[in-house]
Amino acid sequence: MPRISIIVPVYNASERLEACLDSLLAQEFRDFELILVDDGSTDRSPEICRRYRDREPDRITSLTGPNRGVSAARNRGLDVARGEWILFCDADDRVDPQICGYLFGRAVAADADMSCCAFFQISGELSEPKMNFPCIEEVIPERDEVIRRVWMPLLCSRPGHYGYLHGSLFRRSLLEAWHIRFFEGLKIQEDTLFQLQYLLRVRRLAVSDRPLYDYLRAENSLCSQYFSGDRALAREQAWTILEKQRLELFLASGFSEAGPELVAEFRMRVFYHEVQTVCCDDSLSGRDRREKLQEIARRARRELGGGAPFSGLFGKSARIFLLTLFYCRPLLPPLCDWKRKRDQK
């Protein structure tokens, strides 16, 4: 059994795929398997995957299938992985030759359930070092501290906390024990949800500010497309799914009773994006839109009452949003349109 399984989802990545695979195969740490999951590519990616598999059939596995999205591709890789640890790499990124050995060494030395490093975020000619969490070279030794310093801020979308997969080792036994997989069908922040599920179970975390992963931030990526002006409906539908999952995860975590104001905030996020979804759905008639907004208002009254103490993402604007939803619903479509245009600037 290899120590590390490296999972690479591949979709129309032929221009950079070979550079990615070469960087992975150049690892100084050799006890790993490489799992390539082609997600219905229409370019030369399947051919490249087969060629690399034929070069090292004992080390490389190549899977093919119809296009189902990156979450499904990663889940397929997890289903066949044999390694003690899991490392994810995107097909257009590159890694340092020391990343596997460095992360594995720190995980073993600290008896950690997760080991992560910093990464370079590359956009055009710019290269910026970044980290998932505002930590330095350290070990977070207790589960309660992991929850307080990492899980809760990430759950609440606090500044400086991100859910990227880049440069992290995950213990496979923990993934299997808690049936942790990627949420298929979600087009944004599916990696954040995966991290949140996993971090909830981590008892010790090894963190490093050493950048060992090159993350290419492509202008035409699927995520960036969801933030373009003509994808408003799909974007709001995705955000609604995401916030519902955050709420469910918090309610099931065992920590929600100590933070009723956070429960209210998460519920508010769901209602906000549901309203945005209704307001930007051009297929709805005026009557259908009014009925859907009225139904959201009824649920908001039932779950939030006339209001609640809010912090974080919405702050004071939460009460304004509730008042508009309860008493001035005709104002919601133009207000939502104004908010979307402002956010795109």
HUQUI-V850211 format. One record per residue. RES is the residue in one letter. SS is DSSP state (helix for helix, strand for strand, loop for the rest). OMEGA is omega in whole degrees, -180 to 180 (999 if undefined). D_FIRST is the distance of its C-alpha to the first C-alpha in whole Angstrom. Layout:
# HUQUI-V850211
[[RES	SS	OMEGA	D_FIRST] [RES	SS	OMEGA	D_FIRST]]
This chain:
# HUQUI-V850211
[[M	loop	179	0] [P	loop	177	4] [R	loop	-175	7] [I	strand	169	9] [S	strand	178	10] [I	strand	-177	13] [I	strand	-179	15] [V	strand	172	19] [P	strand	-173	22] [V	strand	173	24] [Y	loop	178	28] [N	loop	-176	30] [A	loop	-171	29] [S	helix	-176	30] [E	helix	-175	32] [R	helix	-174	29] [L	helix	-178	26] [E	helix	178	26] [A	helix	177	26] [C	helix	-177	24] [L	helix	177	21] [D	helix	180	22] [S	helix	178	22] [L	helix	-179	18] [L	helix	178	18] [A	loop	-179	20] [Q	loop	175	18] [E	loop	175	18] [F	loop	-169	15] [R	loop	-174	12] [D	loop	-180	9] [F	strand	169	9] [E	strand	-178	9] [L	strand	-177	13] [I	strand	179	14] [L	strand	-178	18] [V	strand	179	20] [D	strand	-174	23] [D	loop	177	26] [G	loop	-179	29] [S	loop	177	30] [T	loop	177	33] [D	loop	-177	33] [R	loop	-176	31] [S	helix	179	27] [P	helix	178	26] [E	helix	179	27] [I	helix	179	26] [C	helix	180	22] [R	helix	-179	22] [R	helix	178	24] [Y	helix	177	21] [R	helix	-180	18] [D	helix	179	20] [R	helix	180	20] [E	loop	-175	16] [P	loop	179	15] [D	loop	-177	12] [R	loop	-171	11] [I	strand	173	13] [T	strand	179	14] [S	strand	179	18] [L	strand	177	19] [T	loop	179	23] [G	loop	179	25] [P	loop	-180	29] [N	loop	179	30] [R	loop	179	29] [G	loop	-174	28] [V	helix	-180	26] [S	helix	178	25] [A	helix	179	24] [A	helix	178	22] [R	helix	179	20] [N	helix	176	19] [R	helix	177	18] [G	helix	179	16] [L	helix	-177	14] [D	helix	-179	15] [V	helix	-177	12] [A	loop	-180	10] [R	loop	-173	6] [G	loop	175	6] [E	loop	-179	8] [W	strand	179	11] [I	strand	172	13] [L	strand	177	15] [F	strand	176	18] [C	loop	176	20] [D	loop	-171	23] [A	loop	179	24] [D	loop	178	27] [D	loop	176	26] [R	strand	-178	25] [V	strand	175	23] [D	loop	180	23] [P	loop	-177	21] [Q	loop	-170	21] [I	helix	-177	20] [C	helix	-179	16] [G	helix	-178	16] [Y	helix	-179	19] [L	helix	179	18] [F	helix	-179	15] [G	helix	179	17] [R	helix	179	20] [A	helix	-179	18] [V	helix	-178	17] [A	helix	-177	20] [A	helix	-173	22] [D	loop	-175	19] [A	loop	175	20] [D	loop	180	18] [M	strand	179	19] [S	strand	-176	20] [C	strand	180	22] [C	strand	176	24] [A	strand	179	28] [F	strand	173	28] [F	strand	173	31] [Q	strand	-173	33] [I	strand	178	34] [S	strand	-175	37] [G	loop	179	39] [E	loop	-176	40] [L	strand	177	39] [S	strand	-174	36] [E	strand	176	36] [P	strand	-179	34] [K	strand	177	33] [M	loop	176	30] [N	loop	-175	29] [F	loop	-180	31] [P	loop	180	34] [C	loop	174	32] [I	loop	179	32] [E	loop	-175	30] [E	strand	173	29] [V	strand	174	27] [I	strand	-160	28] [P	loop	-175	28] [E	loop	-179	29] [R	helix	-179	28] [D	helix	179	32] [E	helix	175	32] [V	helix	179	29] [I	helix	-175	31] [R	helix	-172	35] [R	helix	-172	34] [V	helix	-172	31] [W	helix	-177	31] [M	helix	177	34] [P	helix	178	36] [L	helix	178	33] [L	helix	-176	34] [C	loop	179	38] [S	loop	-179	37] [R	loop	-179	39] [P	loop	177	39] [G	loop	179	37] [H	loop	-176	34] [Y	loop	-177	32] [G	loop	179	29] [Y	loop	175	27] [L	loop	-170	23] [H	loop	171	23] [G	loop	179	22] [S	strand	172	20] [L	strand	178	16] [F	strand	179	16] [R	strand	-174	14] [R	helix	-180	12] [S	helix	178	13] [L	helix	177	17] [L	helix	-178	17] [E	helix	-178	16] [A	helix	-177	18] [W	loop	176	21] [H	loop	-178	21] [I	loop	178	21] [R	loop	178	21] [F	loop	180	24] [F	loop	-177	27] [E	loop	-179	28] [G	loop	177	32] [L	loop	-173	32] [K	loop	179	33] [I	loop	174	33] [Q	loop	174	31] [E	helix	177	28] [D	helix	178	26] [T	helix	179	28] [L	helix	178	28] [F	helix	178	24] [Q	helix	-179	25] [L	helix	177	27] [Q	helix	-175	25] [Y	helix	-177	23] [L	helix	178	25] [L	loop	-177	27] [R	loop	-176	24] [V	loop	179	23] [R	loop	179	24] [R	loop	-174	24] [L	strand	176	24] [A	strand	-175	23] [V	strand	177	26] [S	strand	176	27] [D	strand	177	30] [R	strand	-176	28] [P	strand	-176	28] [L	strand	-177	25] [Y	strand	177	25] [D	strand	-178	28] [Y	strand	180	29] [L	strand	177	31] [R	loop	-174	34] [A	loop	-179	35] [E	loop	-177	39] [N	loop	180	38] [S	loop	180	35] [L	helix	-180	35] [C	helix	-179	35] [S	helix	177	38] [Q	helix	-179	39] [Y	loop	179	39] [F	loop	176	42] [S	loop	-173	44] [G	helix	-175	48] [D	helix	179	47] [R	helix	-174	44] [A	helix	-177	46] [L	helix	179	45] [A	helix	180	42] [R	helix	-179	41] [E	helix	175	43] [Q	helix	179	41] [A	helix	179	38] [W	helix	178	39] [T	helix	177	40] [I	helix	-178	37] [L	helix	-177	35] [E	helix	175	38] [K	helix	179	38] [Q	helix	176	34] [R	helix	-180	35] [L	helix	-180	37] [E	helix	180	35] [L	helix	179	33] [F	helix	180	35] [L	helix	-179	37] [A	helix	-172	34] [S	helix	-173	33] [G	loop	-179	35] [F	loop	-172	37] [S	helix	-179	39] [E	helix	179	42] [A	helix	-178	42] [G	loop	-179	43] [P	helix	179	45] [E	helix	177	46] [L	helix	175	43] [V	helix	178	43] [A	helix	180	46] [E	helix	179	45] [F	helix	177	42] [R	helix	178	44] [M	helix	178	46] [R	helix	179	44] [V	helix	-179	43] [F	helix	-179	47] [Y	helix	-178	47] [H	helix	172	45] [E	helix	177	46] [V	helix	178	50] [Q	helix	179	49] [T	helix	180	47] [V	helix	-174	50] [C	helix	-179	52] [C	loop	178	51] [D	loop	-176	50] [D	loop	180	53] [S	loop	-178	53] [L	loop	172	55] [S	loop	178	58] [G	helix	180	60] [R	helix	179	60] [D	helix	-180	57] [R	helix	179	56] [R	helix	-179	58] [E	helix	180	57] [K	helix	178	53] [L	helix	177	54] [Q	helix	179	57] [E	helix	176	54] [I	helix	179	51] [A	helix	179	54] [R	helix	179	55] [R	helix	179	51] [A	helix	177	51] [R	helix	-177	54] [R	helix	-174	53] [E	helix	-177	50] [L	helix	-174	51] [G	loop	-180	55] [G	loop	-178	57] [G	loop	-179	55] [A	loop	177	53] [P	loop	-177	52] [F	loop	176	49] [S	loop	171	48] [G	loop	-168	45] [L	loop	-173	45] [F	loop	-180	48] [G	loop	-176	50] [K	loop	-178	54] [S	helix	-180	54] [A	helix	-179	52] [R	helix	177	55] [I	helix	179	57] [F	helix	-180	54] [L	helix	180	55] [L	helix	178	59] [T	helix	180	59] [L	helix	-176	56] [F	helix	-167	59] [Y	helix	-175	62] [C	loop	-174	62] [R	helix	178	60] [P	helix	179	62] [L	helix	-173	61] [L	helix	-180	57] [P	helix	179	57] [P	helix	178	58] [L	helix	179	57] [C	helix	178	53] [D	helix	177	54] [W	helix	-179	55] [K	helix	-180	52] [R	helix	-180	50] [K	helix	178	52] [R	helix	-179	52] [D	helix	-177	48] [Q	helix	-179	48] [K	loop	999	50]]
